[in-house]
Amino acid sequence: KKKKCGLPTHRRRFSRISANTVLLKGSAYESDTQGALYFRSKGGDIYTSLRLSLITGYLQKQPYFGAVVGRVANRIAKGRFTVDGKEYHLPINREPNSLHGGFRGFDKVLWTPQVLSNGVQFSRVSPDGEEGYPGELKVWVTYTLDGGELVVNYRAQASQTTPVNLTNHSYFNLAGQGSPDIYDHEVTIAADAYLPVDETLIPTGVIAPVEGTAFDLRKPVELGKHLQSYHIHGFDHNFCLKESKEKKFCARVHHAASGRILEVYTTQPGVQFYTGNFLDGTLKGKSGEVYPKHSGFCLETQNWPDAVNQPQFPPILLRPGEEYNHTTWFKFSVA
């Protein structure tokens, strides 16, 4: 049921508490992950993911807080690609490219929830032609909690050959929601290479070694000092992981002052490390917090950006009879 303004008259909320440190809250409205992650402690719950004050805020232009994005996460150059000799044109929602599935991507739709004993599964059917993409796509995203580990599994099946690239776009600040920046976070990413980008953030096609560059995060770096020493304004780049569908270590972030640690493992070939460069302080959180530049970071495990137009990148096409199946593990702990 919907009101005249287009908002549902009700929405379902979900909460799951792990055996030790993590509480997951979410809603089936607008997308499957418009919720929050907390650390549980004697002093109370500490929000470590950024969220908006009202559910209506997620309908407006906002930077994908907590969302599953698709049908194709990240950028597609000029919103064009060719499959089996046919060219497809997508909405240009981030000039001059298509970003995160278009104007009405997977972050702005209603999902069907199913409560599980240790989590929740969301599903939907993306119809043929939605936001310009070919074929009907059935999608399932499952969140489960196991101790201090949040497991996110993505599955999809297509009626027609189509690019598919799903990820979670949660923003984290291990100092707690409302902390002004992430400069005191120590970051490690297990990548020997990264993708340089052009002025519109499309990969140039070069797979560049990180050795001797600002992108060498194989050993822990304190983010603020690292950005300053290399004179860069932040990260919004794909880091190339080992191309294996087995579970592998991806990244580790440590906030020394609180002892909080986030480790990420994935079956995906890449991770987009984004440091909230486009946050500008105009959005407000649940308790009135504002989110300025660099007040949160994302570790978006995914295929490489613009892979549908760059054949040297890992394959992104899903064909009928195949199943897209990837998993990411977010492990939370306190040192």
N, C-alpha and C positions, 0 to 999 in steps of 0.2 A: 504494500500500500504506500502511496505517496501523497504528500500534500501538493497544493498547486505550485508551490515554489520549487518542487522537484526533490525535496528532501524526504527521506522515509519517515513515517510516523513512529517507527521504532527501530532499534538496532540491537543486535545481540552482543553481549560482552563476554569475554572469556578471561579467566585467570588460572594460572598453573604455578604451583610453587615446587621447587626442587627440594631435594633432601638437605641441601646446605645453603648455598649462597644466592640463588637466582630466583627472581619472581618475574614471570612473563605475563603481561596483560595485553589484550588485543580486542579488536572489533571487526565484525564482518562487513561493516559499512564502509563504503568507498573503496577500500581494498583490504586485503587480508591481514595486513600487519600494521595498521594504524594504532599501535599500542606503545608500550613502554617496557624497558628492561630495568630492573632494580638490582642493586646489591642489598641483601638483608644483613643487618648488623644490630648490635645491641643498642646503638643510638638511633635506630629507625631505618626506614627504607631510603636508599640513596639512588635517585634516578641517574642512570648512566647513558640513557639514550634521549636525544632531543625530541620534544613533542610540542604540539600546538595547543592553545588554550581551549578551543572549541572545535567540535567535529566539523562545523561549517568551514573552518579554516582550510580543511583539506580539499574542499571543492574549489577554492580559489587558487590563484597562481602561487605555488609554494615549491620548495626544493626537494620534493619527494621524501619528506620525513617518514621513516619507518615503512616505506612502500615496497611491495614487489613490483618491479618494472618489467615491461614487455609490450608487445610480443618480442621486440629486440631491444635489449638494454644498450645504452651508450649511443654513439652517433653513427648514422649512415650518411655518407657524403652526398650532399645535394638532394637527399631523399630519393635516390634512384638506385635500382639494382636490376639485374637480369637473371631470370631463372628459365632454363630450357628454351632459350631464344626469345622469351617475352620480357619486355621491359616494364617494370612497375614503378609507379610514382607515389611517394608518400607525402603526407602533410609536412610542411617546413615549419616546425614549431620552435626551432632555435636557429635562426638565420646563420648561414645558408643551408643548414642541414636538418635532418630529422633526428630527434633525441628521444630516447626512452619510450618508443612506441607511438609517438605522435601526441596530438592534442588530448585525445581521450584514450590513453594507454591503460595498462592493467592496474595502474594506481588509482584510476577514477571510475571503477566499475564495482558492481555488487557481486560478491562471491557467495557461494553456498557453503555453510560450515557443517562439519561433522565432529562432534566432541569425541575424543579418544581418552583412554584411561590415563595417559601421560602427556597429552597434548591436544592438538586440534588440526584437522585437515580442512583445507578450503579448495573448492573446485569451481570451474566455470568453463563455458564453451565460448570461444572467440569465433564469431561467425566469419564465413568467407567474405573477404573484402573489408573487414574491419580495419580502419586506419590505412587502407590501401594494400594490406597483406593478402597473399593468395591462400585459399583453402580454409576450411574449418579446423580449428585447433582446440582440442580438449586438454585442459590443464589441471593438474593437482599439485598443491603446495602443502606440505605437511610439516608442522612444528611439533617437536617432542623435546621434553626435558629429561635429562639423565644426570642427576647430581648437579654439578655446576656447569653442565654442558647443554647448550641449546643446539639441536640438530634440525637443519632445514633441508628437506628433500623436495626437489622439483621434478615433476614428470609431465610429459606432453606427448600427444599423438596427433598426427595431421592427416587430413583427407587429401591433401595436395602438397607438392613440394614447396616448402616455405622456410625462410630463415627463422631460427628460434634462439633466443639468448635471454635467459631469465636470471635475475639477481635480486638481492635485498639491498635497499638503499637506506638502512638505518644510519643515523649520525650518532657517534659516541663521544662522550667526554668523561673520562674515568675519574676526574675530580668531582663530578656531579653536575647535573643539569643546572645551568645558570652561572657556572664558572666562565669567566670572560674569554679564556683562550685555552689552547692545548699545547702551548709552547714548552711546558714542563713534562710532556709525555715522551718517553723513550720508545722509539719505533725500530722494529726489525722486519724486513721483508726478504724472504728466501728466493730471490730472483737474480740470475746472472745477466739478464738482459731486460730492456724496456723498449717502449715504442715512442720515438720522437714524434712530435705532432706539428702541424702547420698552424697558422694564425687562427684557424677556425676549430682547432683541437681535433682534427682528423689525422690519423697516423700517416706519416709520409711514405710508409712501406718499408722503411729501414728497421731492422731488428738490431738494436745497438747494445753493445756490452756496457754494463754499469760501471765497470772498473775505472777508477779515476774520475768519476763524475759525481754530481750531486745526487744521482739516482742509486748510488751504491749504499744500500741500506741493509747489507747482509750482516753487518754488526750493528748493535744498538747505537742510535744517535738520539740526542736530545733535540727535539724538533725545532724549537725556537732558535737555538744556537746554530743548528745546521742550516736553516733557511738564511740566517744572517751571514754566515760564513761564505755561502755560495751566492749570495745576493739574488735569491729567487723569491717569488711572491707566494709560493705554495705549490702543492702537487695536485695535478689532475691528469694522471698518466696511468697507462696500463703497464704493469710489471709482468714479465713473461715467466710463468712457472714451468715446472717439468710437465711435458705433454703426456700425462698418464691419467687414466680414469680411476686409478687407485687413490685412496686417501693419502694426502701428503701435507706436510707442514707448509703454511703459507705466510703467516705473519704473527708477530707478537708485539703488544703495546703494554708498557708498564708505566704506572703513575707512582713514582717513588714516595711522594708525600703521604699517600693513603695506603700504599702497598697493593693497590688493585692491579690485576693483570688480565688482559684479554689475549687469548691465543686463537688463531683461526687456522683450520684445516679444510681442505677442499678437494674435490675431484676435477675442478675446472682448470683450464690451461692458463688462466690469467686472473689478475686482481687489479681493479682500478682503485688506486690510492688517491683519495680526494680530501683536501684539508679545509673544506668549507670556504673556498675563495670567494664565492658569490653571495655568501651570507652578508647582510648589510645592516642588521639591527632593526629592521622594520617589522619582523615577526615576533610575536609574544608567546611565551610558554604558559603552561598550566597555572603557574603561580606568579605570572607577570614578568618572568625572565625575558630578556631580549637576547637575540642571537647575532652578535657581530661577526665580522670576518674572522675565520680561524677559531670559532668557538666549538667546533665539532669536527670529527673526521669520519670518513666512510672507508670501509674495506669491501668493495663490491666484487665478489668472486664471480667470474664470468668468462665468456669467450672474448677474443680480442675485438676492439672497436673496428667497425667498417669491414669485418671479415668477409661479408657477402660480396664486397667489391675487390678484395685482395686475396687472390688464390694461394699466395704463399703463407697465409695465416691458417690456423686450425679450421677445419670445415665447420660450417654453421648451418648447413641445409639439413632439414628433417624431411624425410620422404615417407610416403604412405607405407605402412607395415613396420616402420621403425618406431622406437620409443626414445624420446629425450629423457635422460635420467641422470641428474647430478645432485650431489649432496655437499653441504657446507656445515662445518661444526664450529660453533663459537664456545670456547671454553673459558669460563670466568673463575678467577681464584684471587685470594689475598695472600700476599707474601708475609 
